[in-house]
C-alpha cells in the first residue's frame, strides 16, 4: 500500500484558494460544491495544525535562546 505524500503548507493554502475561487463561480453544481467544501475543511484543519506546530517550534527556539542568553550573563 502506497502512502500519500503530505502536501506542504503552501500547497494546501494554494489549493484552498483554488477551492474558494471555484465555489464563488456560478458554473459549479451542488454535489461538486459539497465535495469541494469538504476538501476545503480538511485542508483548513491541516493548515491550522501545521501553523500550531510551527508556533510551538518557534516558542521552543525562543525559549532556548533566552535560556542561553541568561546563562551567558552569569
N, C-alpha and C positions, 0 to 999 in steps of 0.2 A: 504494500500500500504506500503510495507516494504522499509525502507531506506537503501541503500548500505553503508556498513562500509567503511569509507575512509581509504586508505592504508597509512601506515606510510611512512616517507621519505625513510627509509631503505628498506622497501618492494618495493617501487616504483623503487628505484635505482637497486635493485636486479633483478626486472622484466625487467628493461631497459637492463641490462647486458644479460639476457636470450634472449631478442629480438635481440640484437646485434649479439649474437652467432648464433642464428637461421638464421638471414639474411646473415651472412657470409658463412653459409653452402650451399652446392650446391644442396641439395635434396629438396628444397622448391620451389613451383611454384609461378608464378607471382601474382595470386589472393591472395594467403596466404601472400606473401611478402608485398603486398599493405596493407592488414589488419594489419599486424604486424607493418609496418611503421607508419600507422595511430595511433595505440595504443602507439607506442613509442613517437610520437609527443605529444599526450595527457599527457602521463606520464612526459615528459620533462617539459611541461608547469606547471604541478602540483609541480614538484620538484623545479622549479625556483621560483614559488610563495611561497613555504614553506621556501626556503632559504632567500628570500627577507623579509618575515615576521620575520624570526629568526634574520636577520641583524638589522631590526628596533628595535626588542626587546632588543638585546644586546646594541645597541646605547642608547636606553632609560635607561637601567640599568646603563650604564657607566655614563650618564649624572646625574642620581640620586646620584650615588656615588660621582661624582665630586662636586655636589652641597652640599652634606652633609659634605664633607671634608672642603670645603670653609667656611661653617657655623661654623664648629668647630674651625677654625683658628682664628675667631674673638672672 
